[in-house]
Amino acid sequence: MQTQARRGKRELTTARRVALTLAVVVGITLAAELIVRATHVASYVFPPPSAVLSELIHQPALFARNALVTLYEAAAGLALGAAAALAFAAAALHSRLLDRILSPLVVASQTVPVIALAPLLVLWLGYGALPRVIVCALIAFFPMAVTALEGLRATDPQLLELLRSVGATRWDVFWRVRFPGAAPYLTAGLRTGATLSLVGAVVAEWTGADHGLGYLVLSANSQLATAQAFAAVLLITLMGLAAYGGVVLLQRRLGRWHPARHNDRLSTTRGTT
């Protein structure tokens, strides 16, 4: 009963936060509409929100087609970056030599602006989706690598000693204990990586693409179609929020199986009985 009551309070609090956020967004939108209309600002300088929504309503195919391209690039880059981050974390975890060699290289890689690498990747790999996917992976890699390594190292030492005493292999320890135990860290890095990969896709599309929301923003700006550019930016923002929310839901589901949560439930049950 206590668990259900807490869950109900949590859901009510979340609903209130969502309602408050929506109310603030609607209020800001209405205020911007009124200010733009009252001051007679040129639409190519700052379009009213109604014009931005009109673009989305009257050209759904255009935005959907370009959004799918950007979403594909971001998702593929996120998957590639996550795989590379997990490989780095596993290598650094099991080898001090690799840790000393790879960690400085990973940190140093963040000092190189990815936007400067994007034209070179296009030159080396062509104008396909691959250069943009790599840019997304490079941008999303670092936060996921850091959190993955931290999570894998956070395993209880006593539990590791117990597993070694019963002859468990490194493979078993990694996949049965370290990896599940690091789930909160992995999903935390994935939250950041999911939003950064979308940023990477848009930035990469600015350096050489003929499809995608980033390309649509540039194309609209060149034609002074500011409302269309704002609509593309709005769509990018909504996609980022959806990606972040999806990872948060995944984290909550995985959190139900986290050992710490499980132990808390057991202790609560014992206390009530």
N, C-alpha and C positions, 0 to 999 in steps of 0.2 A: 504493500500500500504506500509506504513512504517513497519507494522508487517511482511509482506511478505519479504520486503527487509532485515530486521533484521534476519529473519529465513534463508534466502538465504546466508547471510554473515556467520551465525553460521555454516551452513552445509559446506560451503566452507572452513572455518577454521578447522572444524573437519576432512574433507577430507585431508587437507594439513598435519595435525598432524599425521593421520594414514599413509599417504604416507611417511612422514619423519621417523616415527617409523619403518616401514617395510624396508626402505632403510638402516637404522642403523643396524637392525637385519641381513639383507642380507650381509651387509659389514662385520659385526663381524663373521658371519658364514664362509664367504669366507676367511677371514684372519686366522681363526682357522684352516680351511682345509689346507691352504698353509703352516702354521707354523708346523702343525703336520706332514704333508708329508715331509717337508724340513728337519726337525730334526729327522725323523725316530723314533718317539716315539712309543713304543710298544702299540698295539691296546688294550691290557688288562689294560694298565695304563691310557691312554687317547685316545679313538677312534676318528677318524676323523668324522666330521658331516655327511659326505656321508654314512659312515657305520651305523650311527644312523638312518638316513632316510631309508637306505636299510632294516633295521630290521622292521621298520613300514610297509614298502611296501610288504615285503615277508612273514610277519606273521600277517596279519590284524586280523584274527580270534582270535589269542591269545591275542592281545592287546584289541580288542573290548570286548571279554568275561570278561577280568579282569577289564576293565574300567567300564563296566556296574555294576559290583559288588561294586566297589568303589563309583560310582555315586549314587547307591541306598543307601548305608550306609550314605553318606554325605547328601543326600536329606532328608532321614528319620530323621537323627540327627538334621538337620537344622529346619525341621518342629516341631520336639519335643522341641528343644531349643527355637524357636520363641513362641510357645504356652506357655511354662513355663515363658518366659520373659514377655509376655503380662499379664499373670496371676499375676506375682509378681508386675508388675507396677500398675495394677488395684487395687490390695490389698493394696499396700503402698500408693496409691493415696487417697483411701477412708477411711483409718484407720491410725491414727498417731501411735497407739500402734503397729500395724503390721509393719509399716514403721520402728519404732525403733527396733523391734525384727528382722525383715528379712534383713534389709539393712546391718548391721554388718556381718550377716551370709553369705550374698552374697559376700561381699568384702573379708571375710576370706576364702571363698571357692577358691578364685583365688590364694591364697598362697600355695595351695596343688597342686603339679605337677600331671597333669592328666596321664602322662606316668607311674607314680607310681601306679595309681589306675587301669590302664588297666589290668595288670595280675590278680589283685584281682577280677575284674568284670568277667574275664574269668573263674576264680575258682568258683565264686558264680553262674554264669548264664550259664556256658558251652561255647562251642566253636562255637555257632551259630552267627548270625549277631547282635543279641540284644546287647551284650557287646560293640561292635564297634559303634553301633548307639548311645548308651548312652555316649560313649567317645566324639563323634562328638557333641552331644547336650551340654555336659558340657563345651567344649571348645568354642562353639558359643554362649552360654547363656549370659555371662556377658556383652559384648558390646551391645547386643540387649536389655537387661534389663535396662541398664543405659540410653540408648537413648530413649527407650519407656517411661520410667518414666519422663524424661526431656520433651519429647514431649507432654505427657498428662498434665503436669503441665504448659505448655506454652499457654494454652487457655486464650483468652482475658477475664480478670475479669469482665469487663462491660457486655460482652455477657453472662457470667454465671449469673450475677445478673439479667439481663433481663429475662433469662429463668426461674430463680427461681420465679420471679414476676408473671409469667404466669402459674405457677404450674407445670412446667416440672419435671418429675421424674429423679432420678439419672441415671436410665437405659437409658432414652431418651437423657439426657445430654451426657452420655458417648459415645453411639453409633452414635448419630446424630451430635455431635459437637466436643467432645474431640478426639475421634478416627480419624475422617477424618482430623481434624486440625493437628494431630500429624503425618500424612502420611510422610512428609519429614524426620522427625526424625526416624520413623520406617524403612523407606527404607535405611537411612544412616546406621543404625545398621544392617540391613539385608545384605548390601554390605560387611561389615566386617565379619558377621556371615557366609556368603556363602563361602568365601575363607577359613575361619578358620575351617569350617566343613570338607572341603576336607583334610586339614592338619590333622585333628583329625582322619579321616578315614585311612589315610596312616599310622599314628603313631599306631593306634589300630591294624592294620594288621601286624605290626611288632611283636606284643606280642602274636600272636596265630591265624593264619588264613591259609587257603590253597587256597585262591583265592583273587584277588584284585591286584591293581597296587603296593601297598606297599609290598605285598607278592612277587610280581614279581621282585621288586628291590632286595629284600633280596636273592631270589633264584638265580637271575642272578649274584649277587656279589659272592655268594658261589661257583659258577661255573666259575668265572673269565670272564663271558660274559658281559663285561663292556658296550659294545654297546647296548645290550638289556636293561641294567639298565638305561642308559642315555635315551633310547627311552621311557621307562616308566616314567621317570622324566619329559621328554618333554611333554608327554601326560597329566600328572598331571598339569603341568603349563598351557597348553592350556585349560584344563577343568576349572581351576581357573579363567583364563581370561574370558572365556565364561560365567561363573557364575556371575562374577563381571559386565560384560557388560550387561547381561540380567537384573540384578537388576537396573542398571543405566537407561536402557530403560524404565523399569517399573516406576522408579522415575520420569522420564520426562513426562510420560503419566499422572501419578497422579498429577504432578505439574500443569498441565493445569486446574485442578479443585480445586486447593488450593485457599482458600479465599483471600490470599494476592495477588496472581496472578490475580484473578478475579477482585479485587478492582483496581489493577494497570491498567487493560484493560479498566475498566469503566472510570477511570480518564483520560486515554489517549484518549478515544473516545470523552469525554466531551471537552477535550482541543482542539481537532481537529475540533469539530463542533462549 
